[in-house]
Amino acid sequence: MIETSSIDAVIGATAYDNDGDKIGKVGQVYVDPDDGRPVWASVNTGFFGTSESFVPLENATPDGDTLRVPYDKAFVKDAPRIDVDGELSTVDQEKLYEYYGMSSSYAGADYRDTDTADYTDTSRRDTVGGPGQDTSGPNTDSAMTRSEQQLNVGTQKVQTGKARLRKYVVTEQQNVTVPVQREEVRLEREPITDANVGDAMSGPDLSNEEHEVTLTEERVVIEKETVPVERVRLDKDTVTEQQSVSEEVAHEEIELEGDTTVRGTDRDRV
């Protein structure tokens, strides 16, 4: 059982489930308007605490800056989604009581969070619960808790694509110029001179003769050879860039009202 005097300690505490798994941070505490008893707490769940789930405080156990609840983390996260607007309506209560399998004997009272309910004077409950008032029970002090939202920004790795190496054969036409040689017949005539007259007169006077010359030429021969030319591999580089994110955050302000003179400060808003 959580006492009224422990409300401030519960707000901001880290909630853990019955297996010791972290659920999230307690955002607000909702109390019974009749006796100031803490009944419900909203817990920031989801990625970066972007969602809030309600969990009953009936069997919760506070321990320093932690709050242990007798429910499974996934069960709490799947609780009915209810706007955290400072007040739980009867319909909202019935949904939560039914989900957690609890008795709804307290349903019907509009439970209010500790920032919008006022229980300073327990003898005048007809004026209790005005918006923007402090929560004060018989065991609380005269202080008011001011809260604000803070951005917790992180990063998450997601898959954006894949790259692969694929090798295939491409055929292309190459033109190469190659010099080739061939032999051709050239007819030469020599006049009879003193130098060759002996050779000219060495044969018969008249005769039939044949002389034969073999001609050759070069032909282009093509051979193909496969040789390695380079190695290609895939690698990854990590590139860091700056990205700006923008999100609205809410904070509470405390305003002094009345004709009373406040000593020690010239401000009426903190």
C-alpha positions in Angstrom: 0.0 0.0 0.0 1.4 3.4 -1.0 0.6 6.2 1.5 -0.4 9.7 0.5 2.9 11.0 1.9 4.8 8.8 -0.6 3.3 10.3 -3.7 6.2 12.6 -4.4 8.6 9.7 -4.2 6.5 7.6 -6.6 6.4 10.4 -9.3 9.5 10.0 -11.4 10.3 6.6 -10.1 11.2 3.7 -12.5 8.5 1.0 -12.6 9.5 -2.6 -12.8 7.3 -5.6 -13.4 7.0 -8.8 -11.4 10.0 -10.3 -13.2 12.2 -7.3 -12.6 12.0 -6.0 -16.2 11.9 -2.3 -16.6 8.5 -0.9 -17.7 9.2 2.8 -17.7 9.2 6.0 -15.7 6.2 7.0 -13.6 4.7 10.2 -15.0 1.6 11.1 -12.8 -0.2 9.6 -9.8 -4.0 9.7 -9.6 -5.6 9.8 -6.2 -9.1 9.1 -4.7 -10.8 12.5 -4.3 -12.4 11.3 -1.0 -9.3 10.3 1.0 -6.3 11.2 -1.1 -5.3 7.6 -1.5 -3.1 6.9 -4.5 -5.0 4.6 -6.9 -3.4 4.8 -10.4 -0.1 5.8 -11.9 0.7 6.6 -15.5 4.0 5.0 -16.8 5.9 6.2 -19.8 6.3 3.2 -22.1 7.2 2.6 -25.7 10.2 3.8 -27.7 11.7 6.8 -25.9 8.7 6.8 -23.6 6.3 8.1 -26.3 3.3 6.3 -24.8 1.8 6.2 -21.4 0.0 3.2 -19.8 -2.0 3.1 -16.5 -1.1 0.7 -13.8 -2.9 0.2 -10.4 -1.1 1.1 -7.2 -3.1 -1.1 -4.9 -0.4 -3.8 -4.6 2.6 -1.8 -5.9 5.7 -1.5 -3.7 7.8 1.6 -3.7 11.5 1.2 -3.0 13.7 4.3 -3.2 13.6 5.5 -6.8 11.9 2.3 -8.0 8.3 1.1 -8.0 7.5 -2.6 -8.3 4.1 -3.6 -9.7 2.7 -7.2 -9.7 2.1 -7.3 -13.4 4.0 -8.3 -16.5 5.6 -5.6 -18.6 3.8 -6.6 -21.8 0.5 -6.7 -19.9 0.9 -3.1 -18.6 1.9 -1.8 -22.1 -1.3 -3.3 -23.6 -3.6 -1.6 -21.0 -6.4 0.5 -22.5 -5.0 3.8 -23.9 -6.4 6.7 -21.9 -5.5 10.4 -22.4 -3.4 11.7 -19.5 -5.4 14.9 -19.1 -5.5 15.3 -15.3 -8.7 13.3 -14.6 -10.0 9.7 -15.0 -13.6 9.6 -15.9 -16.0 6.8 -14.8 -15.8 5.2 -18.2 -12.0 5.2 -18.1 -12.0 3.7 -14.7 -14.3 0.9 -15.7 -12.0 0.0 -18.6 -9.0 -0.2 -16.4 -10.7 -2.1 -13.6 -12.0 -4.6 -16.1 -8.6 -5.0 -17.8 -6.7 -5.6 -14.5 -9.5 -7.8 -13.1 -10.0 -5.6 -10.1 -13.1 -4.7 -8.0 -14.6 -1.4 -9.2 -15.9 -0.5 -5.8 -14.1 2.9 -6.1 -15.3 3.5 -9.6 -17.6 6.5 -9.9 -15.3 9.0 -8.4 -13.3 11.1 -10.8 -9.7 10.3 -9.9 -7.4 13.2 -10.5 -3.7 13.4 -10.9 -1.5 15.0 -8.2 -1.0 18.2 -10.3 -4.7 19.1 -10.8 -6.5 17.9 -7.5 -6.7 19.8 -4.2 -7.3 18.1 -0.9 -5.8 20.7 1.4 -9.0 21.0 3.6 -10.4 17.6 4.2 -13.5 19.1 5.8 -14.5 20.9 2.6 -14.5 18.3 -0.2 -17.3 20.1 -2.0 -14.7 22.5 -3.4 -12.1 19.8 -4.1 -10.7 19.1 -7.5 -10.5 22.4 -9.2 -8.1 22.5 -12.1 -4.7 24.1 -11.5 -4.8 23.5 -7.7 -2.3 21.7 -5.5 -2.7 18.2 -4.0 -2.5 18.2 -0.3 -3.7 15.5 2.0 -3.6 15.1 5.7 0.0 13.8 5.6 1.4 16.1 2.9 3.5 19.2 3.3 2.7 22.7 1.9 4.9 22.3 -1.2 3.7 21.8 -4.7 5.6 19.7 -7.3 6.3 21.3 -10.6 7.1 18.9 -13.5 8.2 19.2 -17.0 8.7 17.0 -20.0 12.2 16.3 -21.2 13.3 14.9 -24.6 15.3 11.7 -24.5 16.7 11.3 -28.0 18.6 8.3 -29.1 19.2 6.3 -32.3 18.0 3.1 -33.7 19.5 1.0 -36.5 17.2 0.1 -39.3 17.9 -1.6 -42.6 17.8 0.8 -45.5 18.9 -1.5 -48.4 21.3 -4.2 -49.6 24.3 -4.3 -51.9 25.8 -7.4 -53.6 28.5 -8.2 -56.1 27.4 -10.1 -59.2 29.8 -11.2 -62.0 28.6 -11.8 -65.5 30.2 -12.2 -69.0 30.1 -9.4 -71.5 31.2 -10.0 -75.1 32.7 -7.1 -77.1 34.3 -6.7 -80.5 38.0 -5.8 -80.5 39.9 -4.6 -83.6 43.6 -5.2 -83.7 46.0 -4.3 -86.6 48.6 -7.0 -87.2 51.4 -6.6 -89.8 51.7 -9.7 -92.1 54.2 -10.5 -94.9 53.8 -12.3 -98.2 56.1 -13.1 -101.1 55.5 -11.9 -104.7 57.3 -12.8 -107.9 59.5 -10.2 -109.5 60.8 -10.6 -113.0 64.4 -9.3 -113.5 66.1 -8.9 -116.9 69.9 -8.7 -117.3 71.7 -7.7 -120.4 74.6 -10.0 -121.6 77.9 -8.6 -120.3 81.4 -9.8 -120.0 80.6 -10.7 -116.5 77.7 -13.1 -117.3 78.5 -14.2 -120.9 80.0 -17.4 -119.6 76.9 -18.5 -117.8 74.7 -17.5 -120.8 76.8 -19.7 -123.2 77.1 -22.7 -120.9 73.9 -24.4 -122.1 72.8 -25.7 -125.4 72.1 -23.3 -128.2 68.3 -24.0 -128.2 66.4 -25.9 -125.5 63.2 -26.0 -123.5 63.5 -25.1 -119.8 61.4 -24.4 -116.7 62.3 -22.6 -113.5 60.0 -22.7 -110.4 59.9 -20.4 -107.4 57.9 -21.2 -104.2 56.0 -18.2 -102.7 55.0 -17.9 -99.0 52.9 -15.5 -96.9 52.0 -15.0 -93.2 48.5 -15.6 -92.0 47.0 -14.2 -88.7 46.5 -16.7 -86.0 44.2 -15.8 -83.0 44.3 -17.5 -79.6 42.4 -16.4 -76.4 43.9 -16.5 -72.9 42.0 -15.8 -69.7 44.0 -13.8 -67.2 43.0 -12.2 -63.8 43.0 -8.4 -63.9 41.8 -7.2 -60.5 40.0 -8.1 -57.2 36.8 -6.5 -56.2 35.1 -6.7 -52.8 32.3 -5.0 -50.9 33.0 -3.0 -47.7 31.1 -0.6 -45.6 32.0 2.9 -44.3 30.2 4.6 -41.4 29.3 8.2 -42.2 28.2 10.5 -39.4 25.9 13.4 -40.1 24.0 15.8 -38.0 20.2 15.6 -38.0 17.9 18.1 -36.2 14.8 16.8 -34.5 11.9 18.9 -33.2 9.2 17.9 -30.7 6.9 19.8 -28.4 7.5 19.4 -24.7 5.2 20.6 -22.0 6.1 22.0 -18.6 4.2 23.2 -15.6 4.3 26.7 -14.2 3.2 27.7 -10.7 1.5 31.0 -10.4 0.8 32.8 -7.1 -2.7 34.2 -6.8 -4.1 36.5 -4.1 -3.4 39.8 -2.4 -0.8 38.4 0.0 2.6 40.1 -0.1 5.4 37.6 -0.7 8.7 38.4 0.8 12.0 37.5 -0.6 11.0 37.5 -4.3 9.5 39.9 -6.8 8.2 37.1 -9.1 4.8 35.5 -9.0 5.6 32.8 -11.5 8.2 30.0 -11.3 
